[in-house]
């Protein structure tokens, strides 16, 4: 069975295997070691509801191709939004002029490969009527306002896209993929006696409309309102060194930032990561096993093929029982580090170079009951959701603000607190993991990861997790 995108690009734009072989031969004309062509057609829709009114809507289409040439450590890249043979050859010559070498040249024989199906879609969102998507937004708006009389503002948004991509490279690989994605998000503001607090919920999947319903939108709205309502009565967060329990699911964003980014291969190849040259070393307690897995069906970070033609076959084990086992590799870093690509070469669009990026990154479940973990803490913080944060991959230092957190008092979850920030060091925090729950949960929320000006969808997750001590920034009790 031929990849659908190959048929699409051939019929609509004359892009077939013969043409791609010619472009690759041109790209290798100045001695590059490796070359690839990435062709993309993207359709997208977005809707915004505010003050119970449709305040914005857009539909867009983009089309283009990028040509990359690698020679040693040099990378040349050029792209075009015109899929004609002259423009593609021009892009190939430009990329080749940037990355010249004494490598291979000559013809390339492409063989099409059928990919796995990790995001089967019954009702593509890009083909659905806008009125149906508007029903989600209106239902969420009404549910939020009905849930609590203190709700003052509701903002709901919907976006969807479908990408058809075609990737050919000088190793003879030709793959095509159809990549769906939808996201629904809702934020609310509740007010009482001049105290205004916000709550938000979102969901994103690589699926069609069959995976979302009006009832889902209403439930997310009620959860966002509940979050804002809790914060209306929240106390100021304490400050100091405290045990911290991270809730399952969304709090995996801390793992993503403080551990995932420093394990991307480009940072380690350049000796910029705190984990550089530490493969085989124990960097965490034996309770910690962390993987990156693009093979899970339907999640935001899931992929049939990455942005440079590598098909992820299995989870990439990063940390196994506390020992550093691997990095997230793209083709360039894998070649230079004499390792194998892991299917983590990702790009935002045809205008961008691929680089090592996470997909779905999470910690595996441990042996402890979540209630046992909470009961083990006399005084501490229970962090459920996080807002903004930042990490320095060179030192591992991080700062995260908790958008939803509670005190733990006498082994029980107590009152909500506001203004809590977690301050620490990723490698150090891994050595302070004391208990890991048996309740690993993948967060279905909208995770978008930024790096070097590019944004890609990702997934996070983890079980309930006890870190023996972290610096909590707040107000002194």
Protein Blocks (a to p, Z undefined) as FASTA:
>chain_A
ZZfklmmmmmmnopafklmmmmmmmmmmnopabdcdddddddddddddeehiafbdcddd
dddddddddehjbccddddfbfcfklmmmmmmmmmmmmgcfbdedjddddddddddfbdc
fbdfklpcfklmmmmmmmmmmmmmmmpmkbmbdcddddddddddddddfkopacdddddd
ddddddddddeehiacdddddddddddfklgcfklmmmmmmmmmmmmmmmmmpccddedd
ddddddehjlmmmmmmmmmmmmpfklmmnopafkgoighiafbdfklccdddfkbghiak
bcfbdceopacfbdcdfbgghiafbdcddfklmmmnopacehiaccfblmbccddddfbd
cddddfbdfklmmmmpmbdcddfbdcdddddfknopacdddfbdcddeehiacdddehia
cdddfklmmmmpfbdcfkbccdfbdcdddeehiacdddddddddddfbacdddddZZ
